[in-house]
Amino acid sequence: PDWVMQTIMLVLALGFPVVVFFSWAYEVTPEGVKRESEIDRSQSITHVTGRKLDRAIVAMLVIALAYFAYDKFILDPERDAALIKGLDQAETKQSLDTQKPVAEPVTDTASIAVLPFADLSPAGDQEYFSDGIAEEILNVLVGVDGLHVTSRTSSFQFKDADLGIPDIARSLKVRHVVEGSVRKSGETIRVTAQLIDADNDRHLWSETYDRPLTAENIFSIQDEIANSIVEALSSTLGVGELEVGEVEATTKNLTAYELFLQARPLFIARVNLDVADTLLEQALEQDPDYAQALEMRAALQTLLVNYGYSKISIDQAGRAGLEFAERALDIEPRSALALAVIARTKGGSAESLRSKEDLVEIIALFDQALAISPRNASALLWRGLRFLLVGDLERALDDFATCMQYEPLYVPCTENHFLVLAEMGRDEESRDAYIAALNLSTTKAEYAHFASLARLGEELVFK
C-alpha cells in the first residue's frame, strides 16, 4: 500500500539528522566506537573505512544500474504488454456494454473473400492491373457451386486497410481469405497468391508464378490460382467436391486487356465515365472483337448522359449502346451485360414514351441475362426499375434486396431498396434501411423518403 513507502520515507527523514550527528561526533575503531575527540589523529583509520565505503558505494551503484537496465528492457515491455491486454479487455467489455458485439466465429467453411492484390511493380503504377487480376479470380470463384464468395465492393473496401486477416474475415463474415501481390517488370510478371484460413490465421496454400508478360499467361495464371484454391478447399477442409470452370482468354492483346482493366473500376464506381469510355475505345482499336470491352462500352453510353459526362441526346446514346451490345452478342452470345443493356435501353425508351416497347419481352431479356450471371448487379437493378414501372413493387423490392445481398455497397440498389419499402407503407423498415445506408455512406441525407418521414412523425428530420 502507498502508506508503507510514505512511512519508510518519514523514518529515513527523521533519522537522517541523527546519523549525521553521530557520524561527525564518533568514529569506528578496531577497539569499538569512540568519541572523535578521544582518538589520536595518527592512529585514525578513517582512510581505511573510507575505501570500504567507496567500494560499497560502487557496488550499490552497479546493482542500481543493473536493476535500471532490467526494469527498462525486460520489465517495461512486459508491463506494456499487460497494460495493452488490459486495455483491450476493457475496450472489449465496453463494446459489449454499448451493444457493439464482437463478431462471432464464421462457421461456413466454404465462404471466401478475395482481397485486392498488392502492386509491387518498381514504379508502383500498376494498381489497376493487380486489382484486375484479383477481380478476375473472384469472378471465377463466384461461378463455383457451393462456394460463398464475398462481393468485389465488400472485399475491395479493405484495400490498404491496417487490419489483420482475421479481423477482415470477421468483418466480411467469411472463413477464408485470398490475398496476393503482382509485380510487373519489363517483359515478365510475378504473381503471388495465398489462401488463408482466418479462423487460425493458417496458410492453406500459396504459390508464386513467374511468367513472360503475355495476355495468354495472365489468364492461365488466373485459371491455375482459382483451381488451386478450390482444390485446397475441397480436399483440406472437406467441403465436398467443388468444380471450377476453365478461365477463358477474352483477348489475346495485352494492351487491350490493360486498357479494359483501367476502365472497369471507373465504370463500377460511376466516376470519370468519359475517361472510361475513351479507354475502352482505345482497347477496341487494339482488339475490335474484344467482347468484354464492347459490352461495357454499351452500358456506358446512356450512363454518360445520365451522369452528365455527355451532352448528346438520350436517343443517340441509346442507339450507340444498342450497336455496341449487338456487336458484343455477335462475338459472345452469352454476354449477360449486353443483354441487360438492350433491355435497359428499350425499357428507358418505353418509360419516357420515346417508343412503344413490349415490357414482357424486356423482362424476359433481363431474365436471360440473370440466368447467365445471377449476381450481375446492373441487371438486377435495371430489372427492378422495370418492375417499378409496371407497379410490381414486391418483385422490384426482391431484385433490389438480392442486389444488395451480392453487392452491399452498391449505391443505386441501396437507395431504391429503402424508397420502395416506403412506397409500400413499410415505413419503419424503410427508416431502418435508410439509416443503415447512411452509416455505410451508400446514400445521402437528401434522398430520404419525405412522405414516410412525415407518416412516422419524424418532424425534425423531415424539416
C-alpha positions as CSV (number, residue, x, y, z in Angstrom):
1,P,0.0,0.0,0.0
2,D,1.0,3.6,-0.5
3,W,1.3,4.3,3.2
4,V,4.2,1.8,3.5
5,M,6.5,3.8,1.3
6,Q,5.4,7.0,2.9
7,T,6.2,5.7,6.4
8,I,9.7,4.5,5.3
9,M,10.5,7.9,3.8
10,L,9.3,9.6,7.0
11,V,11.5,7.4,9.2
12,L,14.5,8.0,7.0
13,A,13.9,11.7,7.1
14,L,13.7,11.7,10.9
15,G,16.8,9.5,11.2
16,F,19.0,11.4,8.8
17,P,20.0,14.3,11.2
18,V,20.7,11.7,14.0
19,V,23.0,9.8,11.6
20,V,24.8,12.9,10.5
21,F,25.4,14.0,14.1
22,F,26.8,10.6,15.2
23,S,29.0,10.2,12.2
24,W,30.5,13.6,13.0
25,A,30.9,13.0,16.7
26,Y,32.0,9.4,16.8
27,E,34.4,7.1,14.9
28,V,34.5,3.4,14.4
29,T,37.9,2.0,15.6
30,P,39.3,-1.6,16.0
31,E,38.5,-1.2,19.7
32,G,35.0,-0.1,19.0
33,V,33.1,3.1,18.7
34,K,34.8,6.1,20.3
35,R,34.4,9.9,20.5
36,E,36.2,11.5,17.7
37,S,37.8,13.9,20.2
38,E,39.5,11.0,22.1
39,I,41.3,9.5,19.1
40,D,44.9,10.3,18.1
41,R,44.8,11.6,14.5
42,S,47.9,9.5,13.7
43,Q,46.0,6.3,14.8
44,S,42.8,7.1,12.9
45,I,41.7,4.5,10.3
46,T,39.2,6.7,8.5
47,H,41.1,6.3,5.3
48,V,40.6,2.5,5.5
49,T,36.9,2.8,6.3
50,G,36.6,5.4,3.6
51,R,37.9,3.0,1.0
52,K,35.5,0.4,2.2
53,L,32.7,2.9,1.9
54,D,33.9,3.8,-1.7
55,R,33.7,0.1,-2.6
56,A,30.3,-0.3,-1.1
57,I,29.0,2.8,-2.9
58,V,30.4,1.5,-6.2
59,A,28.8,-1.9,-5.6
60,M,25.5,-0.3,-4.8
61,L,25.7,1.9,-8.0
62,V,26.4,-1.3,-10.1
63,I,23.4,-3.0,-8.5
64,A,21.3,0.1,-9.1
65,L,22.4,0.3,-12.8
66,A,21.7,-3.4,-13.3
67,Y,18.2,-3.0,-11.9
68,F,17.6,0.0,-14.1
69,A,18.6,-2.0,-17.2
70,Y,16.4,-4.9,-16.1
71,D,13.5,-2.7,-15.4
72,K,13.9,-0.7,-18.6
73,F,14.4,-3.5,-21.1
74,I,12.7,-6.5,-19.6
75,L,10.0,-5.4,-17.1
76,D,8.8,-2.4,-19.1
77,P,7.8,-4.4,-22.2
78,E,6.1,-6.9,-20.1
79,R,4.2,-4.2,-18.2
80,D,3.3,-2.5,-21.5
81,A,2.0,-5.8,-22.9
82,A,0.0,-6.4,-19.8
83,L,-1.4,-2.9,-20.0
84,I,-2.3,-3.2,-23.6
85,K,-4.0,-6.5,-22.9
86,G,-5.9,-4.9,-20.0
87,L,-7.0,-2.0,-22.2
88,D,-8.1,-4.4,-24.9
89,Q,-10.1,-6.4,-22.4
90,A,-11.6,-3.2,-21.1
91,E,-12.4,-2.0,-24.6
92,T,-14.0,-5.4,-25.4
93,K,-16.1,-5.2,-22.3
94,Q,-17.1,-1.6,-23.1
95,S,-18.0,-2.6,-26.6
96,L,-20.2,-5.4,-25.3
97,D,-21.8,-3.0,-22.8
98,T,-22.5,-0.5,-25.6
99,Q,-24.2,-3.1,-27.8
100,K,-21.3,-3.5,-30.2
101,P,-20.8,-7.2,-30.0
102,V,-17.6,-8.9,-31.0
103,A,-18.2,-10.8,-34.3
104,E,-18.9,-14.5,-33.9
105,P,-16.6,-17.0,-35.5
106,V,-17.6,-17.9,-39.0
107,T,-18.8,-21.5,-39.2
108,D,-19.4,-21.6,-43.0
109,T,-16.1,-23.3,-44.1
110,A,-17.0,-22.7,-47.8
111,S,-17.1,-18.9,-47.5
112,I,-14.3,-16.9,-49.0
113,A,-13.2,-13.3,-49.9
114,V,-10.6,-12.2,-52.4
115,L,-8.8,-9.1,-51.3
116,P,-7.2,-6.7,-53.8
117,F,-3.7,-7.8,-54.7
118,A,-0.8,-5.5,-53.7
119,D,1.1,-3.7,-56.5
120,L,4.8,-4.5,-56.1
121,S,5.9,-3.1,-59.5
122,P,9.0,-0.9,-59.4
123,A,7.1,2.3,-60.3
124,G,4.1,1.5,-58.2
125,D,1.8,2.4,-61.0
126,Q,0.1,-0.9,-61.7
127,E,-2.6,-0.9,-59.1
128,Y,-5.3,-1.2,-61.8
129,F,-3.5,-4.3,-63.0
130,S,-3.1,-6.0,-59.6
131,D,-6.8,-5.2,-58.7
132,G,-7.9,-6.5,-62.1
133,I,-6.2,-9.9,-61.6
134,A,-7.8,-10.2,-58.1
135,E,-11.2,-9.3,-59.5
136,E,-10.8,-11.9,-62.3
137,I,-10.0,-14.6,-59.8
138,L,-13.0,-13.5,-57.7
139,N,-15.3,-13.7,-60.8
140,V,-14.1,-17.3,-61.5
141,L,-14.7,-18.4,-57.9
142,V,-18.2,-16.8,-58.0
143,G,-19.2,-19.4,-60.6
144,V,-18.2,-22.4,-58.3
145,D,-21.4,-24.1,-56.9
146,G,-21.3,-24.5,-53.2
147,L,-18.7,-21.7,-52.6
148,H,-19.9,-18.5,-51.0
149,V,-17.9,-15.6,-52.3
150,T,-18.0,-12.0,-50.9
151,S,-18.6,-9.3,-53.5
152,R,-16.0,-7.1,-55.0
153,T,-17.3,-3.9,-53.5
154,S,-17.2,-5.5,-50.0
155,S,-13.8,-7.1,-50.1
156,F,-12.1,-4.2,-52.0
157,Q,-13.1,-1.7,-49.3
158,F,-10.3,-3.2,-47.3
159,K,-7.6,-2.0,-49.7
160,D,-4.7,-0.5,-47.8
161,A,-6.6,-1.2,-44.5
162,D,-4.3,-1.6,-41.4
163,L,-6.1,-4.7,-40.3
164,G,-5.1,-8.3,-39.9
165,I,-6.6,-11.1,-42.0
166,P,-8.7,-12.5,-39.1
167,D,-10.3,-9.0,-38.5
168,I,-11.1,-8.5,-42.2
169,A,-12.6,-12.0,-42.4
170,R,-14.8,-11.4,-39.3
171,S,-16.0,-8.1,-40.9
172,L,-16.8,-9.8,-44.1
173,K,-18.3,-12.9,-42.3
174,V,-16.0,-15.3,-44.2
175,R,-13.8,-18.2,-43.1
176,H,-11.2,-17.9,-45.8
177,V,-9.3,-15.1,-47.5
178,V,-7.3,-14.9,-50.7
179,E,-4.5,-12.3,-50.8
180,G,-1.6,-11.8,-53.1
181,S,0.7,-9.4,-55.0
182,V,1.6,-8.6,-58.6
183,R,4.9,-7.4,-59.9
184,K,5.3,-6.3,-63.5
185,S,8.9,-5.7,-64.5
186,G,9.9,-5.3,-68.1
187,E,8.7,-8.3,-70.1
188,T,8.0,-10.5,-67.1
189,I,5.2,-10.8,-64.4
190,R,5.3,-12.4,-61.0
191,V,2.0,-13.2,-59.3
192,T,2.0,-14.5,-55.7
193,A,-1.3,-15.8,-54.1
194,Q,-2.2,-17.5,-50.9
195,L,-5.2,-18.9,-49.3
196,I,-5.6,-18.3,-45.6
197,D,-7.9,-19.9,-43.0
198,A,-8.8,-16.9,-41.0
199,D,-10.1,-19.0,-38.1
200,N,-6.5,-19.7,-37.1
201,D,-4.6,-17.4,-39.5
202,R,-3.0,-20.5,-41.1
203,H,-1.9,-20.7,-44.7
204,L,-3.6,-23.5,-46.6
205,W,-1.9,-22.9,-49.9
206,S,0.5,-20.4,-51.5
207,E,2.2,-20.2,-54.8
208,T,4.3,-17.8,-56.9
209,Y,4.1,-17.7,-60.7
210,D,6.9,-16.2,-62.8
211,R,5.9,-16.0,-66.5
212,P,6.6,-13.9,-69.6
213,L,4.2,-11.0,-69.7
214,T,1.5,-12.0,-72.3
215,A,-2.3,-12.0,-72.2
216,E,-2.4,-15.8,-72.5
217,N,-0.1,-16.2,-69.5
218,I,-2.2,-13.8,-67.3
219,F,-5.4,-15.8,-68.0
220,S,-3.5,-19.0,-67.4
221,I,-2.2,-17.9,-64.0
222,Q,-5.8,-16.8,-63.0
223,D,-7.0,-20.3,-64.0
224,E,-4.3,-22.1,-62.0
225,I,-4.9,-19.9,-58.9
226,A,-8.6,-20.5,-58.9
227,N,-8.3,-24.2,-59.4
228,S,-5.6,-24.4,-56.6
229,I,-7.9,-22.6,-54.2
230,V,-10.9,-24.8,-55.0
231,E,-8.7,-27.9,-54.7
232,A,-7.4,-26.8,-51.3
233,L,-11.0,-26.1,-50.0
234,S,-12.2,-29.4,-51.4
235,S,-9.5,-31.7,-50.0
236,T,-8.2,-30.0,-46.9
237,L,-11.5,-28.7,-45.4
238,G,-13.8,-31.5,-46.6
239,V,-16.5,-29.2,-48.0
240,G,-17.3,-31.6,-50.8
241,E,-16.2,-31.7,-54.4
242,L,-16.1,-28.3,-55.9
243,E,-15.6,-27.7,-59.6
244,V,-14.3,-24.6,-61.2
245,G,-14.8,-23.7,-64.8
246,E,-11.9,-23.0,-67.1
247,V,-10.8,-19.4,-67.4
248,E,-11.2,-18.3,-71.0
249,A,-8.8,-15.8,-72.5
250,T,-11.2,-12.9,-73.5
251,T,-8.5,-11.2,-75.6
252,K,-5.0,-12.1,-76.9
253,N,-4.0,-8.5,-76.9
254,L,-2.2,-7.4,-73.7
255,T,-2.6,-3.7,-74.3
256,A,-6.3,-4.1,-74.9
257,Y,-6.6,-6.1,-71.7
258,E,-4.7,-3.5,-69.6
259,L,-6.9,-0.7,-71.0
260,F,-10.0,-2.6,-70.1
261,L,-8.7,-3.1,-66.5
262,Q,-8.2,0.6,-66.2
263,A,-11.7,1.3,-67.4
264,R,-13.6,-1.2,-65.3
265,P,-13.2,0.4,-61.8
266,L,-14.4,3.7,-63.2
267,F,-17.5,2.1,-64.7
268,I,-18.2,0.3,-61.4
269,A,-17.8,3.4,-59.3
270,R,-19.6,5.6,-61.8
271,V,-16.8,8.2,-61.9
272,N,-14.8,9.7,-64.8
273,L,-17.1,7.8,-67.2
274,D,-15.8,9.8,-70.1
275,V,-12.3,8.6,-69.3
276,A,-13.6,5.0,-69.1
277,D,-15.2,5.3,-72.5
278,T,-12.0,6.6,-74.0
279,L,-10.0,3.7,-72.5
280,L,-12.5,1.2,-73.9
281,E,-12.4,2.9,-77.3
282,Q,-8.6,2.5,-77.3
283,A,-8.9,-1.1,-76.2
284,L,-11.2,-1.8,-79.2
285,E,-8.8,-0.2,-81.5
286,Q,-6.3,-2.8,-80.3
287,D,-8.8,-5.7,-80.5
288,P,-12.1,-4.9,-82.3
289,D,-13.5,-8.3,-81.2
290,Y,-13.0,-7.8,-77.5
291,A,-16.5,-8.7,-76.3
292,Q,-15.9,-7.5,-72.7
293,A,-14.9,-4.1,-73.8
294,L,-17.9,-3.9,-76.2
295,E,-20.4,-4.9,-73.6
296,M,-19.1,-2.4,-71.1
297,R,-19.0,0.4,-73.7
298,A,-22.6,-0.5,-74.5
299,A,-23.6,0.1,-70.8
300,L,-21.6,3.3,-70.7
301,Q,-23.4,5.2,-73.4
302,T,-26.6,6.1,-71.6
303,L,-24.8,6.4,-68.3
304,L,-22.6,9.1,-69.9
305,V,-25.7,11.2,-70.4
306,N,-27.4,10.3,-67.1
307,Y,-24.3,11.3,-65.1
308,G,-23.6,14.5,-67.1
309,Y,-20.5,13.3,-68.9
310,S,-22.0,13.8,-72.4
311,K,-24.4,16.3,-73.9
312,I,-25.8,14.1,-76.7
313,S,-29.4,13.2,-76.7
314,I,-30.5,10.1,-74.8
315,D,-31.8,8.7,-78.1
316,Q,-28.4,9.0,-79.7
317,A,-26.8,7.4,-76.6
318,G,-29.3,4.6,-76.6
319,R,-28.7,3.8,-80.3
320,A,-24.9,3.8,-79.7
321,G,-25.4,1.5,-76.8
322,L,-27.5,-0.9,-78.7
323,E,-25.0,-1.1,-81.5
324,F,-22.1,-2.0,-79.1
325,A,-24.3,-4.5,-77.3
326,E,-25.3,-6.3,-80.6
327,R,-21.7,-6.4,-81.6
328,A,-20.8,-8.0,-78.3
329,L,-23.5,-10.6,-78.6
330,D,-22.3,-11.5,-82.1
331,I,-19.0,-12.3,-80.6
332,E,-20.2,-13.8,-77.3
333,P,-23.9,-14.8,-77.3
334,R,-23.8,-15.3,-73.5
335,S,-22.9,-11.7,-72.7
336,A,-25.1,-11.0,-69.7
337,L,-24.3,-7.3,-69.6
338,A,-25.0,-6.8,-73.3
339,L,-28.4,-8.5,-72.9
340,A,-29.1,-6.3,-69.9
341,V,-28.1,-3.1,-71.8
342,I,-30.6,-3.9,-74.6
343,A,-33.3,-4.5,-72.1
344,R,-32.5,-1.3,-70.2
345,T,-32.3,0.8,-73.3
346,K,-35.7,-0.4,-74.5
347,G,-37.2,0.0,-71.0
348,G,-35.9,3.5,-70.7
349,S,-37.4,4.4,-74.1
350,A,-40.8,3.0,-73.1
351,E,-40.7,4.8,-69.7
352,S,-40.1,8.2,-71.4
353,L,-42.6,7.4,-74.1
354,R,-40.0,7.8,-76.8
355,S,-41.1,4.5,-78.4
356,K,-43.6,1.6,-77.8
357,E,-41.9,-1.5,-76.3
358,D,-43.2,-4.8,-75.1
359,L,-42.4,-4.8,-71.3
360,V,-42.8,-8.6,-71.1
361,E,-40.1,-9.1,-73.7
362,I,-37.9,-6.6,-71.8
363,I,-38.3,-8.5,-68.5
364,A,-37.5,-11.7,-70.4
365,L,-34.2,-10.2,-71.6
366,F,-33.3,-9.4,-68.1
367,D,-34.2,-12.9,-67.0
368,Q,-32.0,-14.3,-69.7
369,A,-29.1,-12.1,-68.6
370,L,-29.5,-13.1,-64.9
371,A,-29.7,-16.8,-65.9
372,I,-26.2,-16.4,-67.3
373,S,-24.9,-14.1,-64.5
374,P,-27.1,-14.3,-61.4
375,R,-25.0,-11.9,-59.4
376,N,-25.0,-9.2,-62.1
377,A,-25.8,-6.1,-60.0
378,S,-26.6,-3.9,-63.1
379,A,-29.1,-6.4,-64.4
380,L,-30.8,-6.8,-61.0
381,L,-31.0,-3.0,-60.6
382,W,-32.4,-2.4,-64.1
383,R,-34.9,-5.2,-63.9
384,G,-36.1,-3.9,-60.5
385,L,-36.7,-0.5,-62.0
386,R,-38.8,-2.0,-64.8
387,F,-40.9,-3.8,-62.2
388,L,-41.4,-0.4,-60.6
389,L,-42.6,1.0,-64.0
390,V,-45.5,-1.6,-64.1
391,G,-46.2,-1.2,-60.4
392,D,-44.9,-4.6,-59.2
393,L,-43.3,-3.4,-56.0
394,E,-42.9,-6.8,-54.5
395,R,-40.7,-8.1,-57.3
396,A,-38.9,-4.8,-57.6
397,L,-38.1,-5.0,-53.8
398,D,-36.9,-8.5,-54.2
399,D,-34.5,-7.5,-57.0
400,F,-33.0,-4.6,-55.0
401,A,-32.6,-6.8,-51.9
402,T,-30.9,-9.6,-53.9
403,C,-28.6,-6.9,-55.5
404,M,-27.7,-5.7,-52.0
405,Q,-27.0,-9.3,-50.9
406,Y,-24.4,-9.7,-53.6
407,E,-23.1,-6.1,-53.6
408,P,-23.8,-4.5,-50.2
409,L,-22.1,-1.2,-51.1
410,Y,-23.8,-0.7,-54.5
411,V,-25.5,2.7,-54.1
412,P,-28.4,2.5,-56.7
413,C,-29.8,-0.8,-55.3
414,T,-29.4,0.5,-51.7
415,E,-31.4,3.7,-52.4
416,N,-34.1,2.1,-54.4
417,H,-34.5,-0.6,-51.7
418,F,-35.5,1.8,-48.9
419,L,-37.5,4.0,-51.2
420,V,-39.6,1.1,-52.4
421,L,-40.2,0.0,-48.7
422,A,-41.6,3.5,-48.1
423,E,-43.8,3.3,-51.2
424,M,-45.2,0.0,-49.8
425,G,-46.0,1.7,-46.5
426,R,-43.4,-0.2,-44.6
427,D,-42.1,3.0,-43.0
428,E,-40.2,1.7,-40.0
429,E,-38.3,-0.8,-42.2
430,S,-37.6,1.9,-44.7
431,R,-36.3,4.2,-42.0
432,D,-34.0,1.5,-40.6
433,A,-32.7,0.7,-44.1
434,Y,-32.1,4.4,-44.8
435,I,-30.1,4.8,-41.5
436,A,-28.1,1.7,-42.3
437,A,-27.3,3.1,-45.8
438,L,-26.3,6.4,-44.2
439,N,-24.0,4.5,-41.8
440,L,-22.3,2.8,-44.8
441,S,-22.2,6.0,-46.9
442,T,-24.2,4.3,-49.6
443,T,-26.8,7.2,-49.7
444,K,-27.1,10.9,-49.0
445,A,-29.3,12.6,-46.5
446,E,-31.4,14.3,-49.1
447,Y,-32.5,11.0,-50.6
448,A,-34.8,10.3,-47.7
449,H,-38.4,9.4,-48.5
450,F,-40.2,12.5,-47.1
451,A,-43.7,11.2,-47.0
452,S,-42.5,8.2,-45.0
453,L,-40.8,10.6,-42.5
454,A,-43.9,12.6,-42.2
455,R,-46.0,9.5,-41.5
456,L,-43.6,8.4,-38.8
457,G,-43.8,11.9,-37.2
458,E,-40.1,12.5,-37.7
459,E,-40.6,16.3,-37.7
460,L,-37.0,17.4,-37.1
461,V,-35.6,15.1,-39.7
462,F,-38.3,16.0,-42.2
463,K,-37.6,19.7,-41.8
